[in-house]
Amino acid sequence: MEVVIVPDAAAGGELIAEAMAGLLRRKPDALLGVATGSTPLPIYEALAAKVRGAEVDVTRARICQLDEYVGLPQGHPESYRSVVLREVVEPLGLPESSFMGPDGSAEDVAAACEEYDRALGEAGGVDLQLLGIGTDGHIGFNEPCSSLASRTRIKTLTQQTRKDNARFFDSLDEVPHHVITQGIGTILEARHLVLLATGEAKADAVALSVEGPLSALVPASALQLHPHATVVVDEAAASRLKLADYFRATYAAKPDWQGL
């Protein structure tokens, strides 16, 4: 696992966007897994700026979804399909046909989970998966004590996660109780995992995930198992890391050819 400490969220967004642009220059039809929430917005803004500046061609890029609420219609403004289309697909100038995600409004949600998990494999697998981290260490919607081998499935949200997400709705009562999420086992199949965390509220979760033991209680600690996982954190999110100075020195000495 590589840990990169950046000054702020904007610097993290630029760093990750350039890594995504580099991937698309090498593999124009790369499948990019995206996350929702406020944390990854600087990434999408920086990548869209590169597209506008003709620094990268994304016309063949493909986008896939990490998770989705169960029970919200696809057209609901806070369904993750709507959010990804609004914040990623449209700003990059991509057609909706470039996007794939699970159907949270399906009559048979379990079957929709299996279908999406299978579709990711049939698409050739995810080349780069963006991740955020919850204050309790969850990734995707794999809440604490999720199986480290789990596949795409239905999960029940903790009350804390619902409270964290209530800012996107008019009230807590409107936040769904259930979601479809790529499982930890599914996530670990991506070729490159990139987690961005910003703010002091994420500091404990980052420290436990990076320096703590591998544990289902801290789902993000599963990134320790991946051969190419990058954790990008701002100074506030890095504030609980015991090895912060080592991580800074390692990144400063990294050869340019190695990339992110």
Salt bridges, closest charged atoms under 4 A:
GLU2 OE2 - LYS254 NZ 2.62
GLU14 OE2 - LYS50 NZ 2.74
GLU18 OE2 - ARG25 NH1 2.77
GLU18 OE1 - LYS50 NZ 3.04
GLU55 OE1 - LYS50 NZ 3.71
GLU96 OE2 - ARG81 NH2 2.97
ASP117 OD2 - ARG151 NH2 2.82
ASP127 OD1 - LYS27 NZ 2.77
ASP127 OD1 - ARG191 NH1 2.97
ASP136 OD1 - HIS138 ND1 2.67
GLU143 OE1 - HIS138 ND1 3.48
GLU189 OE2 - ARG151 NH1 2.78
GLU200 OE2 - ARG240 NH1 3.72
ASP204 OD1 - ARG240 NE 3.06
GLU235 OE1 - ARG248 NH2 2.63
ASP245 OD1 - ARG248 NH1 3.25
